[in-house]
């Protein structure tokens, strides 16, 4: 597969400067609504304490405002898009930390703990997806992009989707070569995400299995401590 640098010369794909203005209003509104819905669902399902809810609500509101400003009044340096990805990454990272804390504090496993562990894994992928998109906005030459998808990166919403896809492929240690690292910031993010993905599966699954076994033993031997 032919791969080229994202900052290539003639014939290269559009740079991030065209982001936001390329999307059709209908598609833009749908994607914005889906993103907001996901954030609200995470807010309602993950955060229980008042300070967690207030912090997450502030991050969601600020990120949504930055997204709206980027689409209605795009900054020449993509400032609002950068602010959005920073806030989204902080919010998703906060959610993953809260989920992990809750899992490791459990004494008995429940269905929502298993669902929460899966959600935490996917949210971690979205976290790194925002970090990759942030790097692309600041330093697009840090990626090598396949010709087949290069033209789609001029659309900010497609950027977000493609870098989320790239992140999940990295998190699961898969990859198809259509997006590849070409600079030091991305190299560091990739190895960190790959290590985190393996650590998450090994440690979280072990915790859930341990809780399940402990619960089974407790049921069979009620007097056991």
BELWOLIN-V103682 format. One record per residue. N is the residue number from 1. PSI is psi in whole degrees, -180 to 180 (none if undefined). NEAR is the number of other ideal C-beta (glycine too) atoms within 12 Angstrom. D_FIRST is the distance of its C-alpha to the first C-alpha in Angstrom with 2 decimals. Layout:
# BELWOLIN-V103682
n	psi	near	d_first
N	PSI	NEAR	D_FIRST
N	PSI	NEAR	D_FIRST
This chain:
# BELWOLIN-V103682
n	psi	near	d_first
1	133	16	0.00
2	130	16	3.76
3	140	21	6.25
4	161	26	9.89
5	145	26	13.28
6	-12	40	15.14
7	28	24	18.06
8	175	23	16.52
9	-137	11	18.82
10	141	6	19.31
11	-6	12	16.93
12	170	21	15.84
13	169	35	16.51
14	145	25	20.07
15	169	29	21.54
16	-15	40	23.50
17	-23	21	26.64
18	1	24	26.06
19	146	38	25.78
20	-44	38	28.44
21	-15	24	29.55
22	-21	25	26.62
23	145	27	27.35
24	146	15	29.77
25	-43	15	33.05
26	-48	11	32.97
27	-41	19	29.53
28	-47	26	30.45
29	-39	18	33.73
30	-46	15	32.37
31	-39	26	29.77
32	-40	29	32.45
33	-41	18	34.88
34	-44	19	32.55
35	-45	35	31.88
36	-40	24	35.62
37	-43	16	36.44
38	-45	28	34.22
39	-42	35	35.92
40	-40	23	39.35
41	-43	19	38.76
42	-42	35	37.80
43	-46	29	40.92
44	-33	17	43.17
45	-29	24	41.78
46	-47	35	41.18
47	128	30	43.78
48	-42	19	47.38
49	159	13	49.48
50	-41	10	50.61
51	-33	13	49.10
52	-44	25	45.68
53	-40	22	45.92
54	-43	15	47.13
55	-46	24	44.45
56	-38	34	41.65
57	-40	22	43.28
58	-44	21	43.42
59	-42	31	39.74
60	-47	34	38.77
61	-42	21	41.09
62	-41	23	39.92
63	-43	38	36.21
64	-41	29	36.99
65	-43	21	39.06
66	-38	33	36.33
67	-44	38	33.90
68	-43	24	36.54
69	-39	21	37.28
70	-34	35	33.64
71	-34	31	33.50
72	-33	17	37.01
73	67	16	37.44
74	135	27	34.08
75	142	22	34.63
76	-31	16	33.12
77	15	16	31.80
78	36	32	30.55
79	-46	21	33.47
80	-35	29	33.99
81	-40	39	30.38
82	-45	31	30.57
83	-42	27	33.90
84	-50	42	32.57
85	-35	39	29.74
86	-48	27	32.27
87	-41	32	34.82
88	-40	40	32.44
89	-41	34	31.21
90	-44	25	34.86
91	-47	39	35.89
92	-40	39	33.20
93	-40	28	33.92
94	-43	34	37.60
95	-42	39	37.08
96	-42	33	35.21
97	-44	23	38.02
98	-42	30	40.69
99	-46	37	39.11
100	-42	29	38.89
101	-42	21	42.45
102	-41	29	43.71
103	-44	35	42.12
104	-10	22	43.58
105	-9	15	46.97
106	146	24	47.33
107	-20	16	49.93
108	144	20	49.05
109	140	27	45.78
110	168	17	45.54
111	-40	12	43.04
112	-22	20	42.27
113	-40	28	41.40
114	-45	22	38.66
115	-41	19	37.38
116	-39	33	37.68
117	-42	33	35.65
118	-43	22	32.77
119	-40	29	33.13
120	-39	41	33.17
121	-45	34	29.86
122	-37	28	28.21
123	-34	38	30.03
124	-39	40	28.75
125	-41	34	25.16
126	-35	36	26.28
127	-53	41	28.00
128	-31	42	24.94
129	-40	35	23.02
130	-35	41	25.73
131	-41	37	25.51
132	-44	48	21.79
133	-36	42	22.62
134	-44	33	25.59
135	-40	36	23.68
136	-40	43	21.28
137	-37	39	24.43
138	-39	25	26.03
139	76	25	23.23
140	-25	37	20.02
141	-4	25	18.64
142	-6	31	18.65
143	149	40	15.26
144	127	30	11.76
145	134	40	10.50
146	146	26	7.41
147	-29	22	8.70
148	-26	18	9.33
149	0	30	11.87
150	-40	31	12.93
151	-20	21	15.91
152	-15	28	17.25
153	-5	40	18.09
154	-13	27	21.03
155	121	28	22.79
156	-38	40	24.42
157	-39	35	24.65
158	-34	31	20.96
159	-50	45	20.38
160	-44	41	22.70
161	-46	27	21.17
162	-37	33	17.55
163	-27	44	18.88
164	-43	35	21.12
165	-47	27	18.25
166	-39	41	16.47
167	-45	41	19.93
168	-40	28	20.63
169	-39	26	17.45
170	-41	35	18.61
171	-36	35	22.19
172	10	23	21.53
173	33	16	19.38
174	-179	16	16.39
175	148	21	12.96
176	3	18	9.59
177	0	18	7.70
178	-25	26	7.96
179	129	43	10.97
180	150	27	11.72
181	148	30	15.09
182	17	24	15.96
183	159	23	19.75
184	-38	14	22.74
185	-40	23	23.80
186	-37	34	20.63
187	-45	19	20.69
188	-43	18	24.24
189	-38	33	23.69
190	-46	31	20.96
191	-32	18	23.18
192	-43	22	26.15
193	-40	35	24.63
194	-44	26	23.41
195	-43	20	26.93
196	-43	31	28.59
197	-45	30	26.79
198	-41	20	27.94
199	-44	19	31.34
200	-50	32	31.79
201	-47	23	31.21
202	-50	14	33.38
203	-46	21	36.22
204	-43	33	36.48
205	-40	22	36.26
206	-40	17	38.82
207	-44	30	41.06
208	-42	31	40.94
209	-42	20	41.63
210	-43	20	44.45
211	-39	25	46.02
212	-44	22	45.84
213	-42	16	47.54
214	-39	20	50.14
215	-39	21	50.93
216	-42	15	51.32
217	-39	16	53.62
218	-36	17	55.63
219	-38	13	56.21
220	-32	11	57.28
221	81	11	59.44
222	-26	9	60.77
223	-10	8	62.96
224	144	11	60.12
225	none	7	59.29
